[in-house]
Amino acid sequence: MIRLSNEKDTRPVILSAVHYTYFGSLSILITITAIVIFSYTAAAPSEEDLYGVTWWTRVDLKRNRQEEEGEEEEEAIGNNSMEMKGMNSHRE
């Protein structure tokens, strides 16, 4: 950026006084520090909260929820069998 001698620099001091690579490095260090601090101060998630978070547990969550919902619905409704019908089944 070419600046004329009579123009005032309106950038924050940290940006105008520090080279951009040092600013980027400082930004990364601050971010990493914040992540570590928040990770150690936050409460640990329960086992139930961790289901479905990873690729390996994504199916387990669906399966567990379907089993729980299925048991509750069977108790409340009785026979819970659903059949797939054609698109025009509402006209029958």
C-alpha positions in Angstrom: 0.0 0.0 0.0 1.4 3.3 -1.0 0.7 6.1 1.5 1.2 9.7 0.9 3.2 11.7 3.5 0.2 13.7 4.6 -2.1 10.7 5.2 -2.8 9.7 8.8 -2.3 6.0 9.7 -5.7 4.9 11.0 -4.7 1.2 11.7 -4.5 0.0 15.3 -1.0 0.3 16.8 -0.5 -3.5 17.0 -1.1 -3.7 13.2 1.0 -0.8 12.2 4.0 -1.5 14.5 4.2 -5.3 14.2 5.1 -7.2 11.0 2.1 -9.3 9.8 4.0 -12.7 10.3 4.6 -11.8 13.9 1.0 -10.7 14.3 -0.1 -14.0 12.9 2.1 -16.0 15.2 0.9 -14.0 18.2 -2.7 -14.6 17.1 -2.1 -18.3 16.9 -0.4 -18.4 20.3 -3.3 -16.5 21.9 -5.8 -18.8 20.3 -4.0 -22.0 21.4 -3.7 -20.6 25.0 -7.4 -19.8 25.1 -8.3 -23.3 23.8 -6.2 -25.0 26.5 -7.5 -22.8 29.3 -11.1 -23.3 28.3 -10.6 -27.1 27.9 -9.2 -27.5 31.4 -11.7 -25.2 33.1 -14.9 -26.6 31.4 -16.8 -29.5 32.8 -16.1 -32.8 31.2 -19.0 -34.1 29.0 -20.9 -37.2 30.1 -20.8 -40.5 28.2 -24.2 -39.8 26.8 -23.1 -36.5 25.3 -20.3 -38.2 23.5 -22.4 -40.6 21.5 -22.6 -39.5 17.9 -19.6 -37.1 18.1 -17.2 -39.3 16.3 -17.5 -41.3 13.0 -17.5 -44.6 15.0 -20.2 -43.6 17.4 -22.6 -41.8 14.9 -24.6 -45.0 14.3 -24.6 -46.0 18.0 -26.5 -42.8 18.8 -29.2 -43.5 16.2 -29.5 -47.1 17.3 -29.7 -46.2 21.0 -32.3 -43.5 20.5 -34.4 -45.7 18.2 -34.3 -48.5 20.8 -35.3 -46.1 23.6 -38.0 -44.5 21.6 -39.2 -47.8 20.2 -39.6 -49.3 23.7 -41.5 -46.2 25.0 -43.8 -46.1 21.9 -44.6 -49.8 22.1 -45.5 -49.4 25.8 -47.7 -46.4 25.1 -49.3 -47.5 21.8 -49.1 -51.2 21.6 -48.3 -52.6 18.1 -46.2 -50.0 16.4 -45.8 -51.4 12.9 -45.6 -48.9 10.1 -45.9 -50.0 6.5 -44.6 -48.0 3.5 -47.3 -47.2 1.1 -47.3 -45.5 -2.3 -47.3 -41.7 -2.8 -51.1 -41.7 -3.4 -52.0 -43.7 -0.3 -53.8 -40.7 1.2 -56.5 -41.0 -1.5 -57.5 -44.5 -0.6 
